[in-house]
């Protein structure tokens, strides 16, 4: 599968999750989050995700992870899936996700 097709598929999954009222978790530092964020998103810094695993597991809607980069979100996504959280998606960079939300 070509890279562009993979990116489009991932984007469609994120858009579908947004349409279902997904919970957005931003894994940037608290100070970065305070300087700019997606409305109604939650800030759980990368190093505190494990401590909040129970809270995250109890979320009833799809979850989208965003952060400084696709890589930081992917790291959290992988850890959540290993711990039984399945309806979770990589939103990549928070600013890119914000633009996607505005385009819906």
HELIX and SHEET records of a PDB file:
HELIX    1   1 UNK A    3  UNK A   19  1                                  17    
HELIX    2   2 UNK A   30  UNK A   35  1                                   6    
HELIX    3   3 UNK A   46  UNK A   48  5                                   3    
HELIX    4   4 UNK A   50  UNK A   52  5                                   3    
HELIX    5   5 UNK A   53  UNK A   57  1                                   5    
HELIX    6   6 UNK A   70  UNK A   82  1                                  13    
HELIX    7   7 UNK A   94  UNK A  103  1                                  10    
SHEET    1   A 4 UNK A  42  UNK A  43  0                                        
SHEET    2   A 4 UNK A  23  UNK A  26  1                                        
SHEET    3   A 4 UNK A  63  UNK A  67  1                                        
SHEET    4   A 4 UNK A  88  UNK A  93  1                                        
END                                                                             
